[in-house]
Amino acid sequence: MKSESASKSTRKRRQFTQEFKSEAIQLTRSPGQSIARVAKDLGISEGNLRNWIKQADTDAGRGPHGALTTAEREELSALRREIKQLRMEREILRKAAAYFAKEQI
């Protein structure tokens, strides 16, 4: 039986387009606009907007040293998925080899 609080935490995550994020960032950079005000007006959390601004600065080369750009993050994610797949395949082959070696004896 699920508790009431557990069902509330399983709400669907909202997805925002890149255009929406770009426009939100531009609004914060216009004179007289604070991050808090723009976030409230758009109905998003301040934390999300701050993260978008930080990532946009990193993509533009103005971020902290060693921070990953969006393209680098995507590549890293793809490589991690590939490593996971290869490890599973290697484990299957290892088990198959052990099984057939046992059959030969």
N, C-alpha and C positions, 0 to 999 in steps of 0.2 A: 504494500500500500504506500503510495507516494504521499509525502506530506505536502501541505499547501505551499510552504516556502520553496520546496524543491520544484514544483511546477512553475512558479513565478520566475525562477532563475533560468528556465529553458526557453526564454523568448528568443525569437529570431533576430540575429544581428542585422542591423541596417547596413546597406551597401551604398557608398557614395561614389559618384563618377569623378573622374579626374578633373573635368571641367568645373564641377561644383567645388571641389577642393581648391582649385586655382582661383576661382572667384572669391571664395571665402578668405584666402590668403591676401588677395589684392585689397579686399575691404579692410582688413586689419592694418594694412600699410598706408591707407589714405589718412590724411590729417584729421585729428579729432576722434578717431575710432579706436576703442580699446578692444583687446582680445575678448574680454568678458562680455562687452556689449554686442559684438558681432556674433559670438557664440550663442548668446541668449536670443538675439534676433533670428538666427538661423535654426534654432532648436537643436543645437548640438552641444556636446560637453566642451568646457574650456580645455580640458586635457587633450581631447582629440584635435582641436584646432591648434593647440601649441605643438603637438606632435607633427601635424601637417606642415606647420611653418618651419620647424626644425629640419624636417626631411627635405623641404624645398630649398632651404639654405644649403644643406649638404649636397644636394643635386647640383646646385649652382656653384659649388666650390667654396662656399663660405662657412662650411660646417667645421666641427672640431676635427683635429687630426686623427686619422684612422677610422672615421665614421664611414659606413657603407652607403653608397648611393642606391637609389631604387633599382637600377639595373644590376648592380652587384648583389643586392639582396635577393632578387629574382633568380640570378644565376646560382647563388649559394643554396637556395631552396631546391632548385632543380637538381643540383648535384647531390644534395642530401637524400632526395627521393631515389635517385639512381643508385646511390650507395646502399640504401636499404633494400632495394630490389635485388641488387647483385649479391648481397649477403644472404638473402633468402634463397636465391638460386644456388649459391655455393653450398648452403646447408642441405638443400635437397639432393644435390649431386653427391655430397659426402655420405649422406645416409644411403643413397642408392648404391654407391660403390661398396659400402660396408655390407649391405644386404647381399649383393652379388658375390662378394668375396666369401661370405659365409656359405653361400650356395655351392661354391666351387670346392669347398673342403669336404 
